[in-house]
Amino acid sequence: MGKFATLEVFFDYFLANIRKQVLLENGINCTLLNEYSGTMLPALAVGGIKLLVLKEDEEKARALLEKLDAEADEQEQNENQ
C-alpha cells in the first residue's frame, strides 16, 4: 500500500464530499478520513475531515483542484461586474 498525502481539511461534510467526487470523476482515487465521525458528531472529527490521495497522485490532484478554484473565482468575479 502506498503512502497518503492530505490535500485538504474540512469541517463541512458536504464540501469534503464534493471535492472528493471531483477527484474521483477525474480518475484520482481518494478517500476521506473522519468522514463519518465528522457527520455524526463533528467534535469527534479531531483535526477535521481529511481528503487523502496517494502520494504519487498528490501533484495531479492539487493542480486539478487549484484549476477548478481559479475557474470558480473567475466566474464569480465576472458575475459581480
Secondary structure, DSSP 8 states (H G I E B T S, - for coil): ---EEEEEEES-HHHHHHHHHHHHHTT--EEEETHHHHHH-GGGSTT-EEEEEEGGGHHHHHHHHHHHHHHHHHHHHHHT-
